[in-house]
Amino acid sequence: MRKINYPLLLIIASTLWIIVSFINSWNNMDFGFWARIITLTLLILAMLITIRDTKKNRKKNGAKKSNK
């Protein structure tokens, strides 16, 4: 059984939430809408940095990827 990659799952969920937000709030783009979009974008950016650093540390330590 594969290990779940939570940062990647969070990126996918955030991207879907941004798309749904645009569809539902097309006529009403107030401050709350843009705050939600900015927050989700920053969350995606943080998860991408987390994934990159995890891969870098794994390569640096020479640890092999586990299949658990």
N, CA, C and O atoms as a Tinker XYZ file with bonds, in Angstrom:
   272  protein
     1  N      0.843000   -1.180000    0.000000    73     2
     2  CA     0.000000    0.000000    0.000000    64     1     3
     3  C      0.890000    1.245000    0.000000    63     2     4     5
     4  O      1.876000    1.323000    0.732000    81     3
     5  N      0.518000    2.213000   -0.835000    73     3     6
     6  CA     1.320000    3.427000   -0.959000    64     5     7
     7  C      1.037000    4.401000    0.172000    63     6     8     9
     8  O     -0.070000    4.468000    0.708000    81     7
     9  N      2.065000    5.147000    0.514000    73     7    10
    10  CA     1.927000    6.209000    1.502000    64     9    11
    11  C      1.228000    7.399000    0.848000    63    10    12    13
    12  O      1.548000    7.756000   -0.286000    81    11
    13  N      0.282000    8.012000    1.548000    73    11    14
    14  CA    -0.465000    9.140000    1.009000    64    13    15
    15  C      0.401000   10.395000    1.083000    63    14    16    17
    16  O      0.982000   10.698000    2.124000    81    15
    17  N      0.479000   11.107000   -0.009000    73    15    18
    18  CA     1.244000   12.343000   -0.082000    64    17    19
    19  C      0.293000   13.499000    0.264000    63    18    20    21
    20  O     -0.365000   14.050000   -0.618000    81    19
    21  N      0.228000   13.855000    1.534000    73    19    22
    22  CA    -0.722000   14.862000    2.002000    64    21    23
    23  C     -0.524000   16.250000    1.394000    63    22    24    25
    24  O     -1.513000   16.906000    1.066000    81    23
    25  N      0.710000   16.723000    1.229000    73    23    26
    26  CA     0.853000   18.038000    0.585000    64    25    27
    27  C      0.285000   18.059000   -0.837000    63    26    28    29
    28  O     -0.338000   19.042000   -1.236000    81    27
    29  N      0.494000   16.987000   -1.601000    73    27    30
    30  CA    -0.054000   16.930000   -2.951000    64    29    31
    31  C     -1.575000   16.871000   -2.919000    63    30    32    33
    32  O     -2.235000   17.501000   -3.745000    81    31
    33  N     -2.132000   16.127000   -1.985000    73    31    34
    34  CA    -3.579000   16.058000   -1.825000    64    33    35
    35  C     -4.147000   17.431000   -1.481000    63    34    36    37
    36  O     -5.210000   17.804000   -1.977000    81    35
    37  N     -3.455000   18.175000   -0.645000    73    35    38
    38  CA    -3.887000   19.519000   -0.267000    64    37    39
    39  C     -3.801000   20.492000   -1.453000    63    38    40    41
    40  O     -4.647000   21.376000   -1.590000    81    39
    41  N     -2.801000   20.333000   -2.292000    73    39    42
    42  CA    -2.681000   21.165000   -3.492000    64    41    43
    43  C     -3.854000   20.914000   -4.426000    63    42    44    45
    44  O     -4.445000   21.858000   -4.949000    81    43
    45  N     -4.191000   19.664000   -4.636000    73    43    46
    46  CA    -5.307000   19.329000   -5.521000    64    45    47
    47  C     -6.618000   19.857000   -4.967000    63    46    48    49
    48  O     -7.424000   20.427000   -5.703000    81    47
    49  N     -6.836000   19.668000   -3.659000    73    47    50
    50  CA    -8.073000   20.155000   -3.041000    64    49    51
    51  C     -8.165000   21.682000   -3.112000    63    50    52    53
    52  O     -9.241000   22.222000   -3.371000    81    51
    53  N     -7.066000   22.373000   -2.890000    73    51    54
    54  CA    -7.062000   23.842000   -2.947000    64    53    55
    55  C     -7.327000   24.342000   -4.361000    63    54    56    57
    56  O     -8.045000   25.324000   -4.552000    81    55
    57  N     -6.753000   23.672000   -5.344000    73    55    58
    58  CA    -6.981000   24.060000   -6.730000    64    57    59
    59  C     -8.445000   23.886000   -7.106000    63    58    60    61
    60  O     -9.036000   24.755000   -7.747000    81    59
    61  N     -9.023000   22.767000   -6.708000    73    59    62
    62  CA   -10.443000   22.553000   -6.971000    64    61    63
    63  C    -11.301000   23.595000   -6.263000    63    62    64    65
    64  O    -12.296000   24.062000   -6.818000    81    63
    65  N    -10.923000   23.959000   -5.048000    73    63    66
    66  CA   -11.687000   24.954000   -4.290000    64    65    67
    67  C    -11.616000   26.334000   -4.964000    63    66    68    69
    68  O    -12.598000   27.075000   -4.959000    81    67
    69  N    -10.464000   26.675000   -5.537000    73    67    70
    70  CA   -10.335000   27.940000   -6.267000    64    69    71
    71  C    -11.265000   27.940000   -7.481000    63    70    72    73
    72  O    -11.945000   28.932000   -7.743000    81    71
    73  N    -11.295000   26.845000   -8.208000    73    71    74
    74  CA   -12.170000   26.748000   -9.382000    64    73    75
    75  C    -13.632000   26.876000   -8.975000    63    74    76    77
    76  O    -14.396000   27.595000   -9.618000    81    75
    77  N    -14.025000   26.182000   -7.909000    73    75    78
    78  CA   -15.410000   26.264000   -7.428000    64    77    79
    79  C    -15.724000   27.680000   -6.955000    63    78    80    81
    80  O    -16.834000   28.167000   -7.172000    81    79
    81  N    -14.786000   28.334000   -6.325000    73    79    82
    82  CA   -15.003000   29.709000   -5.862000    64    81    83
    83  C    -15.240000   30.654000   -7.032000    63    82    84    85
    84  O    -16.105000   31.527000   -6.961000    81    83
    85  N    -14.473000   30.485000   -8.111000    73    83    86
    86  CA   -14.680000   31.326000   -9.289000    64    85    87
    87  C    -16.051000   31.073000   -9.914000    63    86    88    89
    88  O    -16.726000   32.011000  -10.338000    81    87
    89  N    -16.455000   29.821000   -9.968000    73    87    90
    90  CA   -17.749000   29.493000  -10.576000    64    89    91
    91  C    -18.895000   30.043000   -9.737000    63    90    92    93
    92  O    -19.832000   30.622000  -10.288000    81    91
    93  N    -18.843000   29.876000   -8.422000    73    91    94
    94  CA   -19.940000   30.296000   -7.547000    64    93    95
    95  C    -19.992000   31.801000   -7.316000    63    94    96    97
    96  O    -21.065000   32.340000   -7.045000    81    95
    97  N    -18.869000   32.485000   -7.414000    73    95    98
    98  CA   -18.817000   33.913000   -7.074000    64    97    99
    99  C    -18.513000   34.789000   -8.274000    63    98   100   101
   100  O    -17.939000   35.867000   -8.117000    81    99
   101  N    -18.880000   34.357000   -9.453000    73    99   102
   102  CA   -18.531000   35.102000  -10.646000    64   101   103
   103  C    -19.099000   36.525000  -10.630000    63   102   104   105
   104  O    -18.432000   37.462000  -11.069000    81   103
   105  N    -20.334000   36.691000  -10.122000    73   103   106
   106  CA   -20.960000   38.015000  -10.107000    64   105   107
   107  C    -20.657000   38.808000   -8.842000    63   106   108   109
   108  O    -20.856000   40.022000   -8.819000    81   107
   109  N    -20.185000   38.157000   -7.804000    73   107   110
   110  CA   -19.989000   38.812000   -6.511000    64   109   111
   111  C    -18.541000   38.629000   -6.051000    63   110   112   113
   112  O    -18.267000   37.816000   -5.168000    81   111
   113  N    -17.626000   39.376000   -6.641000    73   111   114
   114  CA   -16.212000   39.260000   -6.287000    64   113   115
   115  C    -15.828000   40.378000   -5.328000    63   114   116   117
   116  O    -15.249000   41.386000   -5.733000    81   115
   117  N    -16.156000   40.190000   -4.055000    73   115   118
   118  CA   -15.849000   41.183000   -3.038000    64   117   119
   119  C    -14.518000   40.848000   -2.365000    63   118   120   121
   120  O    -13.778000   39.983000   -2.833000    81   119
   121  N    -14.221000   41.539000   -1.263000    73   119   122
   122  CA   -12.957000   41.334000   -0.553000    64   121   123
   123  C    -12.827000   39.903000   -0.032000    63   122   124   125
   124  O    -11.739000   39.328000   -0.073000    81   123
   125  N    -13.913000   39.330000    0.452000    73   123   126
   126  CA   -13.869000   37.958000    0.969000    64   125   127
   127  C    -13.485000   36.952000   -0.098000    63   126   128   129
   128  O    -12.743000   36.006000    0.164000    81   127
   129  N    -13.989000   37.160000   -1.290000    73   127   130
   130  CA   -13.645000   36.279000   -2.410000    64   129   131
   131  C    -12.144000   36.332000   -2.693000    63   130   132   133
   132  O    -11.488000   35.295000   -2.790000    81   131
   133  N    -11.609000   37.542000   -2.823000    73   131   134
   134  CA   -10.182000   37.674000   -3.132000    64   133   135
   135  C     -9.302000   37.214000   -1.978000    63   134   136   137
   136  O     -8.223000   36.667000   -2.207000    81   135
   137  N     -9.740000   37.425000   -0.753000    73   135   138
   138  CA    -8.977000   36.933000    0.401000    64   137   139
   139  C     -8.909000   35.406000    0.381000    63   138   140   141
   140  O     -7.867000   34.825000    0.680000    81   139
   141  N    -10.013000   34.763000    0.029000    73   139   142
   142  CA   -10.046000   33.299000   -0.048000    64   141   143
   143  C     -9.119000   32.802000   -1.156000    63   142   144   145
   144  O     -8.391000   31.828000   -0.963000    81   143
   145  N     -9.140000   33.458000   -2.302000    73   143   146
   146  CA    -8.282000   33.055000   -3.421000    64   145   147
   147  C     -6.807000   33.235000   -3.065000    63   146   148   149
   148  O     -5.990000   32.359000   -3.349000    81   147
   149  N     -6.464000   34.359000   -2.449000    73   147   150
   150  CA    -5.072000   34.611000   -2.057000    64   149   151
   151  C     -4.609000   33.600000   -1.013000    63   150   152   153
   152  O     -3.485000   33.104000   -1.082000    81   151
   153  N     -5.467000   33.295000   -0.053000    73   151   154
   154  CA    -5.113000   32.327000    0.984000    64   153   155
   155  C     -4.867000   30.947000    0.384000    63   154   156   157
   156  O     -3.891000   30.286000    0.738000    81   155
   157  N     -5.728000   30.513000   -0.508000    73   155   158
   158  CA    -5.554000   29.203000   -1.134000    64   157   159
   159  C     -4.307000   29.165000   -2.017000    63   158   160   161
   160  O     -3.623000   28.143000   -2.084000    81   159
   161  N     -4.015000   30.264000   -2.685000    73   159   162
   162  CA    -2.808000   30.329000   -3.510000    64   161   163
   163  C     -1.551000   30.249000   -2.646000    63   162   164   165
   164  O     -0.593000   29.565000   -3.007000    81   163
   165  N     -1.551000   30.936000   -1.526000    73   163   166
   166  CA    -0.406000   30.848000   -0.607000    64   165   167
   167  C     -0.266000   29.449000   -0.015000    63   166   168   169
   168  O      0.849000   28.977000    0.207000    81   167
   169  N     -1.383000   28.790000    0.239000    73   167   170
   170  CA    -1.347000   27.415000    0.741000    64   169   171
   171  C     -0.737000   26.475000   -0.297000    63   170   172   173
   172  O      0.066000   25.606000    0.043000    81   171
   173  N     -1.116000   26.649000   -1.550000    73   171   174
   174  CA    -0.535000   25.834000   -2.620000    64   173   175
   175  C      0.966000   26.086000   -2.725000    63   174   176   177
   176  O      1.745000   25.145000   -2.871000    81   175
   177  N      1.369000   27.338000   -2.653000    73   175   178
   178  CA     2.787000   27.676000   -2.707000    64   177   179
   179  C      3.564000   27.045000   -1.547000    63   178   180   181
   180  O      4.661000   26.521000   -1.741000    81   179
   181  N      2.992000   27.098000   -0.351000    73   179   182
   182  CA     3.649000   26.497000    0.821000    64   181   183
   183  C      3.792000   24.984000    0.669000    63   182   184   185
   184  O      4.815000   24.418000    1.054000    81   183
   185  N      2.787000   24.334000    0.119000    73   183   186
   186  CA     2.863000   22.879000   -0.065000    64   185   187
   187  C      3.876000   22.512000   -1.147000    63   186   188   189
   188  O      4.558000   21.494000   -1.033000    81   187
   189  N      3.983000   23.326000   -2.191000    73   187   190
   190  CA     5.007000   23.071000   -3.214000    64   189   191
   191  C      6.409000   23.202000   -2.627000    63   190   192   193
   192  O      7.292000   22.402000   -2.937000    81   191
   193  N      6.612000   24.205000   -1.785000    73   191   194
   194  CA     7.912000   24.374000   -1.122000    64   193   195
   195  C      8.178000   23.203000   -0.182000    63   194   196   197
   196  O      9.310000   22.726000   -0.097000    81   195
   197  N      7.160000   22.739000    0.518000    73   195   198
   198  CA     7.314000   21.593000    1.421000    64   197   199
   199  C      7.712000   20.338000    0.652000    63   198   200   201
   200  O      8.613000   19.611000    1.070000    81   199
   201  N      7.047000   20.083000   -0.464000    73   199   202
   202  CA     7.381000   18.912000   -1.275000    64   201   203
   203  C      8.805000   19.011000   -1.798000    63   202   204   205
   204  O      9.546000   18.028000   -1.768000    81   203
   205  N      9.195000   20.186000   -2.276000    73   203   206
   206  CA    10.545000   20.368000   -2.804000    64   205   207
   207  C     11.597000   20.145000   -1.718000    63   206   208   209
   208  O     12.600000   19.471000   -1.955000    81   207
   209  N     11.374000   20.709000   -0.526000    73   207   210
   210  CA    12.340000   20.545000    0.561000    64   209   211
   211  C     12.409000   19.104000    1.041000    63   210   212   213
   212  O     13.484000   18.622000    1.399000    81   211
   213  N     11.283000   18.414000    1.053000    73   211   214
   214  CA    11.280000   17.011000    1.459000    64   213   215
   215  C     12.100000   16.174000    0.487000    63   214   216   217
   216  O     12.886000   15.322000    0.902000    81   215
   217  N     11.916000   16.418000   -0.808000    73   215   218
   218  CA    12.699000   15.687000   -1.811000    64   217   219
   219  C     14.180000   16.015000   -1.697000    63   218   220   221
   220  O     15.028000   15.132000   -1.832000    81   219
   221  N     14.493000   17.287000   -1.447000    73   219   222
   222  CA    15.888000   17.700000   -1.324000    64   221   223
   223  C     16.537000   17.035000   -0.104000    63   222   224   225
   224  O     17.667000   16.555000   -0.190000    81   223
   225  N     15.828000   17.003000    1.029000    73   223   226
   226  CA    16.366000   16.379000    2.240000    64   225   227
   227  C     16.508000   14.874000    2.071000    63   226   228   229
   228  O     17.467000   14.277000    2.559000    81   227
   229  N     15.559000   14.264000    1.384000    73   227   230
   230  CA    15.630000   12.821000    1.148000    64   229   231
   231  C     16.836000   12.493000    0.282000    63   230   232   233
   232  O     17.535000   11.510000    0.528000    81   231
   233  N     17.082000   13.322000   -0.740000    73   231   234
   234  CA    18.227000   13.092000   -1.619000    64   233   235
   235  C     19.529000   13.366000   -0.869000    63   234   236   237
   236  O     20.515000   12.655000   -1.065000    81   235
   237  N     19.542000   14.389000   -0.013000    73   235   238
   238  CA    20.733000   14.768000    0.742000    64   237   239
   239  C     21.124000   13.679000    1.732000    63   238   240   241
   240  O     22.306000   13.373000    1.889000    81   239
   241  N     20.133000   13.095000    2.400000    73   239   242
   242  CA    20.402000   12.063000    3.391000    64   241   243
   243  C     20.625000   10.700000    2.771000    63   242   244   245
   244  O     21.066000    9.774000    3.451000    81   243
   245  N     20.328000   10.565000    1.493000    73   243   246
   246  CA    20.540000    9.288000    0.824000    64   245   247
   247  C     19.505000    8.236000    1.205000    63   246   248   249
   248  O     19.687000    7.051000    0.923000    81   247
   249  N     18.431000    8.661000    1.841000    73   247   250
   250  CA    17.399000    7.704000    2.236000    64   249   251
   251  C     16.598000    7.284000    1.028000    63   250   252   253
   252  O     16.285000    8.094000    0.155000    81   251
   253  N     16.270000    5.999000    0.990000    73   251   254
   254  CA    15.470000    5.485000   -0.103000    64   253   255
   255  C     14.000000    5.699000    0.195000    63   254   256   257
   256  O     13.580000    5.729000    1.351000    81   255
   257  N     13.237000    5.844000   -0.857000    73   255   258
   258  CA    11.788000    6.053000   -0.716000    64   257   259
   259  C     11.164000    4.753000   -0.231000    63   258   260   261
   260  O     11.378000    3.692000   -0.818000    81   259
   261  N     10.395000    4.843000    0.842000    73   259   262
   262  CA     9.749000    3.647000    1.370000    64   261   263
   263  C      8.436000    3.413000    0.651000    63   262   264   265
   264  O      7.802000    4.355000    0.175000    81   263
   265  N      8.033000    2.164000    0.574000    73   263   266
   266  CA     6.783000    1.796000   -0.087000    64   265   267
   267  C      5.681000    1.521000    0.918000    63   266   268   269
   268  O      4.689000    0.872000    0.584000    81   267
   269  N      5.836000    1.995000    2.120000    73   267   270
   270  CA     4.842000    1.728000    3.157000    64   269   271
   271  C      3.670000    2.633000    3.011000    63   270   272
   272  O      2.728000    2.554000    3.799000    81   271
